[in-house]
Amino acid sequence: MSLARPTPDPAAPRFRVRPPAGWINDPNGPFLRHGRHHLFYQYNPAAPVHANVHWGHASSLDLVHWEHHPVALAPTPGGPDEAGCWSGCVVDDDGVPTAVYTGVDRTHTGLGAICLARAADPADDLLIEWRPVPDPVVSEPPAGLDVVMFRDPFVFRHAGRRWALVGAGHADGTPSVLLYDCEDLTDWRFAGVLLNGHDPVAADAFGGKAAGWECPHLFATSGGEHVLVVSLWDGAPCSTGYLTGRLETDGEGGLVFTTRFGGRLDHGRDFYAPAVRQDDDRALMWGWSWEARQTPQVLAAGWAGTLTAPRVVDVHPDGSLRVAPAPELELLRAPEPFTTVPGRRVPLPPAYDLTVTAHGRTAVTLLRAADRALTVVLDPVAGTLVLDRAGWPRAGAEGSAPVTVRVPPGPGLTVRVLVDGSLLELFVADRATVTERVYRRPDDVAELEVDGDAEVTGWEQVPPRRG
């Protein structure tokens, strides 16, 4: 079955992971098994609103052909996840795919329990049926730390053992990531606070504006360091950040993460709760992009939210983020690029993949109406990319102010633009991303105009032919 059914809604992404209808938020448990990519996600199958949280499930053999599967996890009446099966991960536990997730009971105080569910048939590569373990492996946060937010387990291996991170916030407003030893997935031992908001690199990178760190994820870099990814929560989703550093054992049964560099993970308004999958040769990341239009429009459409394109993540030698679209996305390109003519406007399709390399200050227009335009201005000498989104205002702290991304200056600056319906993703010089939702209005015209010294290549994104 196709993951995204045909819809008359032009805002609906066609090629990103999203359910046919209902609500989607955090990606959960990206998992590779026998050559098949699995993605789970928080899902309300009944309505496009944030409630009744299940785990949806999709899988693919190539990261572009996605199949929608039955719900993987559902709340258990009277169980520790009665009020929802919230964020977590999927790991291989001695050959048995196992979901490790946040269960919330009927009191719904914000303090989740850590729950397990196992694949009913480990030999089934589609992983269709899951069986929850009746009792949580961690029923409450560790004592003595005044934890008021506790959720989103992430399990990984380091130094020959299995560990888990849990996102937390404390009563005094300090965010943290808690560490557990879980070599035996049914027997967890609290191993201390891995990192908190008082860390000077974290405080400088994140501005101290989060009361809790949600969805902690960790991946190893090609240079031997690690990257800690957190989602900043201040009573509501705020932004996302990353910290680069060294992960080492502390000699006392725990781990120490020594930070070196930090920054914002995505510079747009519409990206949160990313999940990372560590492969032998790379790390892949997906994020959640929420709806930015009014509730009546969302209810009328019948769907809400999408996952982003998969991103390959690593770090540069200076510790800053390295990020690029997964190369498999090139399978979505039409057989021939569309023609671009300097100084002339070229119609843009509903989904496209565009690369612009500027050798001087260059303005790229993607969408326009009589009194507004969506533009990207590249300045390689200044080392800046500016996204002007003033024609598509948004309530809130970030409003419609331009987004400015800074990169090292040089003779050229490249941006890759992925557009799929209302989802806009900019990849800036393999150092930064900007994720925005842009909804075309009746008088908007999607057309490309490039003003400056630049090389431009674009492809329509089309359903790929199976190999």
Secondary structure, DSSP 4 states (H G I P E B T S, - for coil): -BSS---S-TTS-SSS---SSEEEEEEEEEEEETTEEEEEEEEESS-SSS-S-EEEEEEESSSSSEEEEEEEE-PPTTSTTTT-EEEEEEEEETTEEEEEEEE--TT--SB-EEEEEEES-TT-TT---EEE-SS-SB-SPPTTS-EEEEEEEEEEEETTEEEEEEEEEETTS-EEEEEEEEEETTEEEEEEEEEETTSHHHHHHHTT--SEEEEEEEEE-TTS-EEEEEEEESSSEEEEEEEEEEEEE-SSSSEEEEEEEEEES--SSS-EEEEEEE-SS-EEEEEEE---S-HHHHHHHTEE-EE---EEEEE-TTS-EEEEE-GGGGGGB-SSPBP--TTS-EE--SEEEEEEEESS-EEEEEEEETTEEEEEEEETTTTEEEEE-TTS--SSSSTTPPEEEE----S-EEEEEEEETTEEEEEETTTEEEEEE-PPPTT-EEEEEEESSEEEEEEEB-PPPP-
